[in-house]
């Protein structure tokens, strides 16, 4: 029971926060007027002709509203997944079982993976793209607004299905005080077979929650695919007349390639999940020893799984390439090469999946060819890094919070990327595979690049979304903590991997204690940084200083005042006009 | 300036990382481990300077151009793009070539000589030590078909001799992982995978299971003891001596593991198995 409390507490707190958030920024101009005499500051949220209150959010097909819903949902999932992460790092402070049993530990890292990969990263990026992509393209909305809404609303039920074990357990324990049969609820336990769901472990484990989670993952895959198709059609058909392919912004390029990967990778995951479901429930033998064999699952899973890695990270690269030039007052260096490298990553990402399987005893010739492609994919990644540095060269670097985030990305990406090359070298992978080195390597990217890019975007576009400014000092401190925390958490894991500590170990030999404690300490720094970000976002959206001048980042002087800011400027002008036409009393306080 | 400090922290950590991983040259381990760690060192010699160089350039750029009042417009530089693309490709070509040479070594890449997954006891060359490693939730069984010895206590192998470990599983996927000897091989049910190595001195090393295999995964540890040839022979003669319950070899050479000699661990894991699978049902009844 104890282990279920943090997740529930966090999600309850998040829900409360969200409710409070919407109450405070709800459609009640009177409140805002009393709060300093402004008309509603939320220039980004035009409410003309829309239903108000909760109905608006439940029925909206506006890309900006859905974008916000995505971002809020993804943030909620991130906090839940981060709770899992903190549970992991807390347990690993001491070598022996301290707080949670091994079974719970296995469940926690499994659901951590599911939640972060499927319900945090992609939804948040989809939300950001939802919000800004149509504006960047000069479109009114995405190509299929209703599909967009459906794609979003599939996500909450799929999250509940995937994480059902926890919810049903708590519900069962609450209901158990009443004279109701709750056995069915308690039978569902959180999934503990790892996010990779390797057969035969995943077929042999009795827990019915695995079936429920498979359905949930399938549903989330459908949602992701729908959103990706929507982006592709939008980018192809909804561009303004003056935006040819040569003028398409770099963020849209990345979203386009990412969406392409999604429509090739996710349907395969969906099919593989159905096969696994059939194996578990209907006696088929797709992955059974006497049938297709356990290795078949690994091939199918990683054929999805490796492109998935780039599905996660390409939007982060896109945001970095998009924001960096604006923050350093120069155009993106090597725009064309960055686009090529993005496409190259997209293509190559389908040819590297077996590097997750070097130790399965596969044919040596296959090992060599997968090694070659895995090494080759490092080239386009390196090109990006070099072009980013060249973009900064001769630029005007103002160390604002979003730029600090991007510098954090660039510095952790060097370590995260180079450590990946070691894993591509097959003989080195033999010793490092399935150790903490792998965990350290990919977390340097999935923490040191992906959330940092989201945080940078949250600061960069905060004025557009809320009409207010965030607290800059707090934001700088937070960005630094996130970058430093990443290094302090995950570099010790690299060393642990070299020393041989396997991953997914809830207990470990005593000699690994110090490094584990260092990593846990880093994790607490990360947690602090997340809290600071949350406080800054919520408080600034409520009471932050109202933005008067749309050119928050001095984009005009370098001719990078892009369409979304132009739109924002129009909103501000409209607001000014409305203000001067409106009651004089409220206008004077300006 | 804070970012300067941060980047210098990064650099310091990288250096520390290099120190921590660089001098991992242990005299006595195995040919496999020596090959792999030499490759790893070669890669580190390239990776650490490159990483430090890029971080320093990044840092220098930030230091030099922060609050720079005269930004100059970006000009495309095709030569520069092509140069760093080719430079990266060359570095990776070296990584690939060096890795391939190590990969091609028979002590690193070892697939059974017979058809995929098949194995008959006595398959290893006559001068090599042959051990069959059977994994199951959550224990190991080591069979020495030449000596009719079966034990679950520890894997004992003689120093300086070629060892053939045929790895299989009774249930789910496990992975035999001996980091200090540079060995790792996944174990699949109904298949045999080969680990081939040669130790270069005596010592005791920890064996882990590296593939998630259920609740007991983290506790599925064992020991590899590398001893002198005489000690090894003596140990075999006693039928895997300090294996108390296992006693003498029964003469049962069936490769499928679950013979009478390993009764204790099998019974153990069955019991844990039963509780693990029974739990949901028990919950359902409640």
Interface residues (C-beta under 8 A of the other chain):
Chain A: X102 X103 X105 X106 X182 X183 X184 X186 X187 X189 X192 X193 X194 X198 X200 X201 X204 X205 X206 X207 X208 X289 X293 X294 X295 X325 X328 X329 X330 X331 X332 X333 X334 X336 X337 X359 X360 X361 X363 X364 X367 X368 X371 X372 X375 X376 X378 X379 X382 X383 X385 X386 X387 X389 X390 X391 X392 X393 X394 X395 X396 X397 X398 X399 X404 X407 X408 X410 X411 X412 X414 X415 X418 X421 X422 X424 X425 X426 X427 X428 X430 X431 X433 X434 X435 X476 X480 X483 X484 X487 X491 X494 X495 X498 X499 X500 X502 X503 X504 X505 X506 X507 X508 X509 X558
Chain B: X2 X3 X6 X7 X9 X10 X13 X14 X17 X20 X21 X24 X33 X35 X36 X39 X40 X43 X47 X50 X51 X54 X55 X57 X58 X61 X62 X65 X66 X67 X68 X69 X70 X71 X72 X73 X74 X76 X77 X80 X81 X84 X85 X88 X89 X92 X95 X96 X98 X99 X100 X102 X103 X104 X108 X109 X111 X171 X172 X173 X175 X177 X179 X180 X182 X183 X184 X185 X186 X188 X189 X190 X191 X193 X194 X206 X208 X209 X210 X211 X212 X213 X214 X215 X216 X217 X218 X219 X221 X276 X277 X279 X280 X281 X283 X284 X285 X286
